[in-house]
Amino acid sequence: MSRRTGRGLAPAAKLAFREAPAQLALLSAIALVGAVLPVAITWLTKLVIDSVTAGTAIDDLLPLAIVLAVLGALTATLPQLTQYFSAEAQRRVSRAARDRLYQAVNRFPGLGRFEDPQFLNQLRLAEAADTAPAQLTVATIQLVKNVIAALGLFGSLVIISPLIAGIVLVAALPTLLAELALARRRVNTTVRLSPDERRELFYQLLLSDERAGKEIRLFGIGDFLRGRMMRTLSGIHAARRTLDRRELFVQSGLELFAAAVAGAGLVWAILEAGRGELTAGDIALFIAAVAGVQTAVAGIVSLLAQTTEQLMIFDRYTAVLGAPPELPIAEHPVGTPALQRGIVFEDVWFRYGDDLPWVLRGVTVTIPSGLAVGLVGKNGAGKSTVVKLLCRMYDPTKGRITWDGVDLRDLDPAQLRARVGAVFQDFMSYDLTVTENIALGDLTALEDPDRITAAATQADIHEVVEKLPSGYRTLLSRMFADDDGSDGTGVVLSGGQWQRLALARAFLRADADLLILDEPNAGLDPEAEAELHARISTLRAGSTSVLISHRLGTLRDADLIVVLDDGAVTETGTHTSLLSTGGTYARLFTTQAKGYQGS
Ligand SMILES: Nc1ncnc2c1ncn2[C@@H]1O[C@H](COP(=O)(O)OP(=O)(O)OP(=O)(O)O)[C@@H](O)[C@H]1O
């Protein structure tokens, strides 16, 4: 166990003892009893045998036999008690460990970590490590127990034959080294297989996903995906098989070696007894002590290996917990005041990774406070990226974005986001009730049905909701059943209806300083789209909005239209001024208008 890995033991034990103090204290007490019992039983057995062979009266032997029987019964119950209390400790500690892990995950301010495969591998290992603190602590307690037991039995062996005692001890050394090497190999294999296991999980989820199911069936790609999943699984199994084989050979070899040492010791003891050097009780003590020491040493070795393995896994857990925020958070963030003047992009350059192409190339644009700004551009021009930067999901690679003159980097991201309402292009549909789906926009509305209804009405989904089986309490899911189990099928909305719910979620923040709608009308019919825009202009009159749409007609009333082309702003102006300039906007608009007129 390296010193770096070993350092994880203290925080793991601290967490474990804080979450399950009673269980771990009981486990320690049970372990102590379990450590002393084998030594006591071994010596009592010798005493009984020697007394029998010396012809001691049965009345004197009976109390000894009863004590032995009681100790035997106690020995039999200890494993069950150990199992019960360690399972309970495991549950309590892993619950706390998981809670901490996802608190840490929630603390990452941006999206960068979730697009980093290395971090995702780390996270997958950390997710599997929530049992590590309890396992480590229980293993350490068991380790101490085995050391005490081994010392007691070893002492007994030394009394009979220091030479054999020495041989048994030395014989344990290769086992220890081999088991530690195997433990390290096991963890390295798990780390190496983590990306494959994530991929295998991806295929599994895909094959049972309702949305993917449509394409899978239409294109007939189920067997293709299943084949890929099975190939990945075979690769994982092959790696694990290689490891298992190695363990089989190493461990069988070690077992044979231990048996040979014990056998040789037994032959020696019988020869000694033949020469009258050892009594029958001595032989019984010898056999029990050799077996006991070997079992205890094997236990120590396997616990050390387990501890090493768990510590290496716990290392990944602490790595995720200790990962710094991927966006620098100002030590003393400036409060985010209500937007007065506007948001300014100052020569903003952005790419998603150092080895990826530039997505924004020197964007300089002002979103003046109180105006509705339309963002227009071809697919991949960088519109949604601008939106993500506005919410500070990422920081510009070069340049800066200011909120009333303050760099977004100097603001507290949570405060900034509290001032923004948004419907993203890839908005979420939650398998929750209608109320919950809307209230996620502002959790304070969860207990305020009037606000929920008002937001739903503004998004023009109220009437649809009222017709649902349980109105606003209807569960929108085919994946989960209602809690009361009365409706096993759940309700599914149409694409446009989901989009309206996402709008309602954003409208809960109707007084937000900035409302961003990234193609909120993609799933809406033309009438609904016109109504939506009329409603937004009334609702947001005098407030700042950024609207993205490929249907340029819906943006013609925007106070300012910004055209983005290949990551750069190429035109800005009103609909009328841009049409008269005859640039990209004019070309796109005229093409669309012609399309609608059928000419
Ligand atoms: N998370 C990401 N990681 C890497 N590249 C990305 C990521 N998101 C977007 N991109 C790339 O950035 C470019 C701009 O994408 P963006 O989504 O901003 O365009 P858009 O103008 O909103 O396009 P559309 O009209 O199709 O929605 C694209 O080339 C895309 O491949």
The ligand as a Gaussian input file, in Angstrom:
#p B3LYP/6-31G(d) Opt

LIG

0 1
 N      -20.465000      20.770000     -26.184000
 C      -19.800000      20.942000     -27.328000
 N      -18.571000      20.420000     -27.485000
 C      -17.895000      20.582000     -28.627000
 N      -18.372000      21.270000     -29.686000
 C      -19.594000      21.819000     -29.601000
 C      -20.381000      21.664000     -28.414000
 N      -21.553000      22.306000     -28.606000
 C      -21.504000      22.832000     -29.838000
 N      -20.335000      22.539000     -30.435000
 C      -19.896000      22.980000     -31.771000
 O      -19.984000      24.385000     -31.799000
 C      -20.466000      24.820000     -33.048000
 C      -21.610000      25.811000     -32.832000
 O      -22.682000      25.117000     -32.236000
 P      -23.991000      25.876000     -31.727000
 O      -24.860000      24.863000     -31.112000
 O      -23.592000      27.046000     -30.938000
 O      -24.606000      26.367000     -33.114000
 P      -26.020000      26.994000     -33.435000
 O      -25.781000      28.248000     -34.184000
 O      -26.855000      27.098000     -32.215000
 O      -26.593000      25.896000     -34.422000
 P      -28.099000      25.395000     -34.680000
 O      -28.781000      26.457000     -35.493000
 O      -27.893000      24.168000     -35.486000
 O      -28.732000      25.160000     -33.374000
 C      -20.857000      23.594000     -33.826000
 O      -19.869000      23.381000     -34.816000
 C      -20.830000      22.465000     -32.828000
 O      -20.302000      21.291000     -33.389000

